[in-house]
Every structure is written in structure tokens, then in C-alpha cells.
Amino acid sequence: MKKTAIADTLKATSYPGRGILIGCSEDGKNVVTAYFIMGRSVNSRNRIFAEEGEGIRTEAFDESKLSDPSLIIYAPVRVLGNTTIVTNGDQTDTVYDLMAEGKTFEEALRTREFEPDDPNYTPRISGIINVEDGRYDFAMSILKSDDGDPDYCIRNTFTYPGCPAGEARFIHTYMEDANPLPSFEGEPEKVTIAGDIDTFTDTVWESLNEDNKVSLFVRYIDIATGTYETRIVNKNK
């Protein structure tokens, strides 16, 4: 698989939509995860990330402009024991609740499908990271319509035993800015990442389209200890 720098991948399209990245820091000491949201409508752009417990929530920046919270207000990140859950919708809660009951990541997502936002049918993308005993592994998932046909839900799960230092996997909702928006295709992309948490955060944020970017979450999880650092960037301040 071709490997590109995350900055180049993000700059290749003005609207990748929402994206999840999981990989290993350049120094090999941290699991890296990032989640960003973008928007084309006033409702989608009227958001910020706010910390909630060990995770985050989306919130309306201006409550008076919030027209429909159903698909834009949710908890993208939650932590269950040694597992960090990152998704682009309220399936975060589904994964958290069912894994807490002993179900697997795949079993939890089997109860969900793509978003009901005709004609885009936005894919639900999800990731989990397990860090324990000085090791980590992760998985990524996408639930999408069959080329825009809402009668069929395609479910792909990709599992990884880790990544080489300075490498990550990246999945996003849309291939490009179009009408309707075409769903992501293929395996999560292989990208290179570099620098400490602040350098990486700046790289991702500055590489996202200026008009469409809304918020960014980045977390570096120490593989040896499980402790973490978090950065949040909001366009609306």
C-alpha cells in the first residue's frame, strides 16, 4: 500500500468530512489517535469539542443556531478500562455499552448502520485502541451504504497488531467534496506522522481545509504506562 505524509493526504481534498487516525508516534513511545470534524452547513460548522471525563463531546458553539442536533451532537471519544473508543457518531455509546457487557467491537457495530442523511448516507467510522502490559493493538470500522443504495449496509472491520514508529492508519467519511458526497473506499490509508503531540496537532490542523474545518482532538497514549496527553483545537473560540 502506498504511504503518504498525513499533511499531503489531508490537503488532497477540501472535504474528507470526519476522520479518525490511529498509529504510533515517531519515537515509538505513544499510541497516537486523532479525530476531526468538518462542515459545509451552518449547523455542522456551529460546533466545538469539549472535554467530558476521559473523553470529549461535541457541543453547539451558538445554541441559537442549532437547528438539528440528531447527527452532530454526540460523544466522539470514551474510555472503557484500557480501551479508548473513537467514532464519528453516537455509536461511541453503543460500542461502550455493549463492550461493557462483554460483546466485541464488531458485535456492537452490527447493531448499527450508516447515517440516515439521504442522499449522502454518511458512513459511520469507528476505532478502538487497547493498551495493556506495555503493548497495544487497534481496530477500525466503517459502516456504509452500497454505492448510495440505502437497502444495503456494507460493514468492514480492519484489525492491526500495532504500527511501526511514525506510521498510522487513517479513515475518513468521504472521498472528495461532491454532491452527493461519495463514501470512503478501500482499506484505511497508510500515512506517516512526525513530532511530539503539539507538532502533530499543528500539522493536522493546518492541513485541513480552512473553510471547512471545525474541530480537532489529538491524544498521545504512553504505551508503557497508559497515561495520556490530549489536545483540542476549535475553530470557534
C-alpha positions in Angstrom: 0.0 0.0 0.0 1.2 3.5 -0.9 2.3 5.5 2.2 2.0 9.3 2.3 2.5 12.0 4.8 -0.6 12.9 6.7 -0.3 16.5 5.7 -0.3 15.6 2.0 -3.3 13.2 2.4 -5.4 15.9 4.1 -4.5 18.5 1.6 -5.5 16.3 -1.3 -9.2 17.1 -0.8 -11.1 20.1 0.6 -13.7 17.9 2.3 -12.7 14.4 3.7 -15.6 15.0 6.2 -14.8 13.4 9.5 -11.6 11.4 10.1 -10.0 9.0 12.5 -6.3 8.3 12.7 -4.6 5.7 14.8 -0.9 4.8 14.9 2.4 5.1 16.6 4.4 8.2 17.4 7.7 8.9 15.7 9.7 8.0 18.9 7.7 4.7 19.3 6.6 5.5 22.8 3.0 6.5 22.2 -0.2 5.4 20.5 -1.5 8.3 18.6 -5.1 9.0 17.8 -6.8 11.9 16.2 -10.3 12.7 15.3 -11.5 15.8 13.3 -14.8 17.1 12.1 -15.5 19.4 9.2 -18.7 21.0 8.0 -20.3 22.6 4.9 -23.6 23.8 6.5 -24.2 26.4 9.3 -25.4 23.6 11.6 -22.3 21.4 11.1 -19.9 24.3 11.4 -21.6 25.5 14.7 -19.7 23.1 16.9 -16.9 22.7 19.3 -15.2 19.8 21.1 -15.4 19.9 24.9 -13.8 17.6 27.4 -16.1 15.2 29.3 -14.5 12.8 31.7 -11.7 10.9 29.9 -13.3 11.6 26.6 -14.9 14.5 24.7 -18.3 15.7 23.5 -19.5 17.9 20.6 -21.4 21.0 21.7 -23.1 23.8 19.8 -21.0 26.9 19.8 -24.0 29.1 19.4 -27.2 27.5 20.8 -29.4 29.9 18.8 -28.0 28.5 15.5 -28.5 24.8 16.4 -31.2 23.5 14.1 -30.9 19.7 14.3 -28.7 18.0 17.0 -29.5 14.4 16.0 -26.4 13.7 13.9 -24.0 16.4 15.2 -24.1 16.3 19.0 -22.5 13.1 20.4 -19.5 11.8 22.4 -16.8 11.0 19.8 -14.4 9.7 22.5 -15.0 7.5 25.5 -12.6 5.3 27.6 -13.6 1.8 28.9 -10.8 0.5 31.1 -7.8 0.0 28.9 -9.8 0.7 25.7 -10.2 4.1 24.0 -13.2 4.3 21.7 -13.3 6.9 18.9 -16.2 7.3 16.5 -18.0 9.9 14.3 -21.4 9.5 16.0 -23.5 8.2 18.8 -22.2 4.7 18.0 -19.5 5.6 20.5 -22.1 4.9 23.2 -23.2 1.7 21.5 -19.7 0.3 21.5 -19.0 1.4 25.0 -22.2 -0.1 26.4 -22.1 -3.4 24.6 -18.4 -3.9 25.2 -19.0 -3.2 28.9 -21.5 -6.2 28.7 -18.8 -8.4 27.2 -19.6 -8.0 23.5 -16.9 -7.4 20.9 -16.3 -4.3 18.8 -17.8 -6.0 15.8 -20.8 -7.3 17.6 -21.6 -3.8 18.9 -21.4 -2.3 15.5 -23.5 -5.0 13.9 -26.4 -3.3 15.6 -25.8 0.0 13.7 -25.5 1.2 10.2 -24.7 4.3 8.2 -26.3 7.7 9.0 -29.8 8.3 7.6 -28.9 11.6 5.8 -30.2 11.0 2.3 -28.6 11.3 -0.2 -25.1 11.1 1.4 -25.8 8.2 3.8 -22.7 9.3 5.7 -20.6 6.3 6.8 -20.2 5.6 10.5 -16.4 5.2 11.1 -15.1 3.9 14.4 -11.9 2.9 16.1 -10.8 1.2 19.3 -7.3 1.2 20.9 -6.3 -1.4 23.5 -3.2 -0.5 25.6 -2.1 -3.1 28.2 1.1 -4.5 29.7 3.3 -2.3 27.5 1.6 -3.4 24.3 -1.2 -2.0 22.1 -3.4 -3.1 19.2 -6.3 -1.4 17.5 -9.1 -1.8 15.1 -11.0 0.4 12.7 -14.5 0.0 11.2 -16.7 1.6 8.5 -20.4 1.1 8.0 -21.5 2.4 4.7 -24.2 2.2 2.0 -23.6 0.2 -1.1 -22.7 3.0 -3.5 -25.5 5.1 -2.2 -28.1 2.3 -2.0 -29.7 2.5 1.5 -31.1 -1.0 1.2 -27.6 -2.5 1.7 -25.2 -1.8 4.6 -21.6 -2.8 3.9 -19.6 -3.5 7.1 -15.8 -3.6 7.1 -13.6 -4.1 10.1 -9.8 -3.8 10.0 -7.6 -5.1 12.9 -4.0 -4.1 13.5 -1.4 -5.5 15.9 0.2 -2.1 16.0 2.2 0.1 13.6 5.9 0.9 13.0 7.0 4.1 14.7 6.0 7.1 12.7 3.2 5.3 10.9 -0.6 5.4 11.2 -3.8 4.3 9.6 -6.4 6.9 8.5 -10.0 6.5 7.7 -12.5 9.3 6.8 -16.1 9.5 5.7 -15.8 11.0 2.2 -13.5 10.6 -0.8 -14.0 14.1 -2.0 -16.2 17.2 -1.9 -19.1 16.5 -4.2 -22.9 16.2 -4.3 -23.9 13.7 -3.1 -20.7 13.0 -1.0 -19.0 9.7 -2.1 -18.3 7.3 0.8 -14.7 6.3 1.7 -13.4 3.3 -0.3 -10.9 0.6 0.5 -8.6 0.0 3.5 -7.7 2.7 5.9 -4.9 4.7 4.3 -1.3 4.3 5.5 0.2 7.6 6.5 3.4 8.9 8.1 3.3 11.1 11.2 6.0 13.0 12.9 6.8 15.1 16.0 5.5 15.4 19.5 1.8 16.0 20.3 2.0 19.7 19.7 3.8 19.4 16.4 1.5 16.7 15.2 -1.6 18.6 16.3 -0.4 21.7 14.4 0.4 19.6 11.3 -3.1 18.1 11.1 -5.0 21.3 11.9 -3.0 23.4 9.4 -3.5 20.7 6.7 -7.3 20.7 6.9 -9.2 23.0 4.6 -9.6 26.4 6.2 -13.2 27.0 5.2 -14.5 23.5 6.2 -12.5 22.5 9.3 -14.4 22.7 12.6 -12.6 20.9 15.5 -9.7 18.5 16.2 -9.0 16.1 19.0 -5.5 14.5 19.4 -4.3 12.1 22.1 -0.9 10.5 22.8 -1.2 7.5 25.0 2.0 6.2 26.6 2.3 2.6 25.7 4.3 1.7 28.8 2.1 3.4 31.4 -1.3 4.0 29.7 -1.2 7.7 30.8 -2.1 10.2 28.1 -1.9 13.8 26.9 -4.8 15.4 25.0 -5.0 18.5 22.7 -8.3 20.0 21.4 -8.5 22.7 18.7 -11.7 24.5 17.9 -12.2 26.9 15.0 -15.0 28.5 17.0 -13.5 30.1 20.1 
